[in-house]
Amino acid sequence: MNMNIRKSNFIIHSLLLGLLVLFFMLSGSLLSAADDTYPIKVEIIEKSQATYDTPENTLAAAYSASVKGDMEWFYECLTPESVEQFKLFFKEAEKDPRDLFKPVDVSQKEFYIVKKDNYKGTVLLI
C-alpha cells in the first residue's frame, strides 16, 4: 500500500471517529447510561440487535453500520442535525459519504470503550 493511500485511510478513520465524537457531544443531553465498569467491549452487531438507549449501545450500532457499509443504518445512529452536517461536509468535499466506510478493517471484530466522561453536560466515550 503506498504512502498516499495509508495517509488517506488514516484521515478517513480519523474523520469517522471525529464525527462519532461530535455526535455524542452534540446529543449528550439526550443520552444517558448507567455507570458501568470499564473497559467495555464493543462488538459488531446486526441491525436487528441495535438499541440506542445508551451512548455505548449507539456507538456499537454506528460502528457496526460502518463495518457493514450500511449508510442508512449509520444515519439512524446520528441526530437529524448531525446527518445534515455529515451530508453537507461530503457534498462540499465532492466525495461520496460511502467512501468513509471503505477503509474500515472488517477483521477488527471488536474494540473497547475504556472510559466515559461527562464534558460540559455531554457524554464523551474514550
C-alpha positions as a Python dict, from the first residue, in 0.01 Angstrom:
ca = {
    (1, 'M'): (0, 0, 0),
    (2, 'N'): (154, 330, -97),
    (3, 'M'): (201, 618, 147),
    (4, 'N'): (-80, 831, -1),
    (5, 'I'): (-336, 554, 40),
    (6, 'R'): (-226, 492, 400),
    (7, 'K'): (-246, 863, 475),
    (8, 'S'): (-590, 882, 312),
    (9, 'N'): (-713, 583, 515),
    (10, 'F'): (-582, 738, 835),
    (11, 'I'): (-759, 1065, 757),
    (12, 'I'): (-1086, 887, 680),
    (13, 'H'): (-1069, 680, 1001),
    (14, 'S'): (-992, 995, 1198),
    (15, 'L'): (-1287, 1171, 1035),
    (16, 'L'): (-1523, 886, 1125),
    (17, 'L'): (-1404, 888, 1484),
    (18, 'G'): (-1435, 1268, 1495),
    (19, 'L'): (-1788, 1256, 1359),
    (20, 'L'): (-1889, 997, 1619),
    (21, 'V'): (-1735, 1205, 1898),
    (22, 'L'): (-1911, 1515, 1762),
    (23, 'F'): (-2239, 1324, 1755),
    (24, 'F'): (-2206, 1222, 2118),
    (25, 'M'): (-2105, 1572, 2224),
    (26, 'L'): (-2394, 1733, 2038),
    (27, 'S'): (-2652, 1485, 2157),
    (28, 'G'): (-2513, 1408, 2501),
    (29, 'S'): (-2802, 1573, 2679),
    (30, 'L'): (-3034, 1326, 2507),
    (31, 'L'): (-2833, 1024, 2613),
    (32, 'S'): (-2788, 861, 2948),
    (33, 'A'): (-2615, 545, 3060),
    (34, 'A'): (-2564, 352, 3377),
    (35, 'D'): (-2229, 398, 3548),
    (36, 'D'): (-2082, 74, 3408),
    (37, 'T'): (-1744, -73, 3480),
    (38, 'Y'): (-1491, -5, 3209),
    (39, 'P'): (-1343, -122, 2981),
    (40, 'I'): (-1648, -230, 2783),
    (41, 'K'): (-1603, -448, 2475),
    (42, 'V'): (-1789, -314, 2171),
    (43, 'E'): (-1881, -588, 1929),
    (44, 'I'): (-2015, -580, 1577),
    (45, 'I'): (-2389, -641, 1593),
    (46, 'E'): (-2674, -692, 1349),
    (47, 'K'): (-2911, -404, 1282),
    (48, 'S'): (-3193, -602, 1445),
    (49, 'Q'): (-2991, -610, 1769),
    (50, 'A'): (-2926, -235, 1777),
    (51, 'T'): (-3052, -25, 2064),
    (52, 'Y'): (-2990, 343, 2116),
    (53, 'D'): (-3066, 370, 2487),
    (54, 'T'): (-2708, 448, 2593),
    (55, 'P'): (-2409, 616, 2426),
    (56, 'E'): (-2227, 282, 2438),
    (57, 'N'): (-2506, 98, 2253),
    (58, 'T'): (-2538, 377, 1999),
    (59, 'L'): (-2163, 367, 1934),
    (60, 'A'): (-2181, -11, 1884),
    (61, 'A'): (-2460, 38, 1629),
    (62, 'A'): (-2272, 316, 1445),
    (63, 'Y'): (-1951, 113, 1436),
    (64, 'S'): (-2138, -195, 1314),
    (65, 'A'): (-2311, 8, 1044),
    (66, 'S'): (-1974, 141, 926),
    (67, 'V'): (-1815, -205, 918),
    (68, 'K'): (-2113, -338, 723),
    (69, 'G'): (-2114, -34, 492),
    (70, 'D'): (-2480, 42, 572),
    (71, 'M'): (-2510, 417, 522),
    (72, 'E'): (-2880, 436, 613),
    (73, 'W'): (-2823, 249, 939),
    (74, 'F'): (-2529, 477, 1016),
    (75, 'Y'): (-2756, 780, 965),
    (76, 'E'): (-3008, 628, 1208),
    (77, 'C'): (-2734, 643, 1475),
    (78, 'L'): (-2699, 1020, 1436),
    (79, 'T'): (-2922, 1310, 1522),
    (80, 'P'): (-3101, 1469, 1223),
    (81, 'E'): (-2875, 1775, 1264),
    (82, 'S'): (-2562, 1557, 1255),
    (83, 'V'): (-2686, 1377, 943),
    (84, 'E'): (-2731, 1711, 765),
    (85, 'Q'): (-2382, 1828, 871),
    (86, 'F'): (-2235, 1496, 760),
    (87, 'K'): (-2403, 1516, 417),
    (88, 'L'): (-2304, 1881, 372),
    (89, 'F'): (-1941, 1807, 460),
    (90, 'F'): (-1917, 1536, 193),
    (91, 'K'): (-2109, 1740, -64),
    (92, 'E'): (-1871, 2034, -20),
    (93, 'A'): (-1573, 1798, -40),
    (94, 'E'): (-1725, 1645, -357),
    (95, 'K'): (-1691, 1298, -204),
    (96, 'D'): (-1930, 1007, -168),
    (97, 'P'): (-2009, 952, 205),
    (98, 'R'): (-1981, 576, 148),
    (99, 'D'): (-1608, 630, 88),
    (100, 'L'): (-1580, 681, 462),
    (101, 'F'): (-1653, 312, 517),
    (102, 'K'): (-1416, 167, 256),
    (103, 'P'): (-1108, 155, 478),
    (104, 'V'): (-1286, 3, 779),
    (105, 'D'): (-1090, -308, 873),
    (106, 'V'): (-1352, -583, 873),
    (107, 'S'): (-1113, -817, 1051),
    (108, 'Q'): (-1138, -585, 1352),
    (109, 'K'): (-1432, -755, 1519),
    (110, 'E'): (-1435, -554, 1840),
    (111, 'F'): (-1286, -265, 2024),
    (112, 'Y'): (-1312, -125, 2374),
    (113, 'I'): (-1451, 182, 2541),
    (114, 'V'): (-1208, 245, 2823),
    (115, 'K'): (-1371, 543, 2985),
    (116, 'K'): (-1683, 758, 2983),
    (117, 'D'): (-1660, 1121, 3086),
    (118, 'N'): (-1911, 1397, 3127),
    (119, 'Y'): (-1788, 1707, 2950),
    (120, 'K'): (-1987, 2029, 2964),
    (121, 'G'): (-2314, 1842, 3000),
    (122, 'T'): (-2239, 1586, 2731),
    (123, 'V'): (-2113, 1228, 2724),
    (124, 'L'): (-1768, 1156, 2585),
    (125, 'L'): (-1665, 794, 2519),
    (126, 'I'): (-1293, 720, 2505),
}
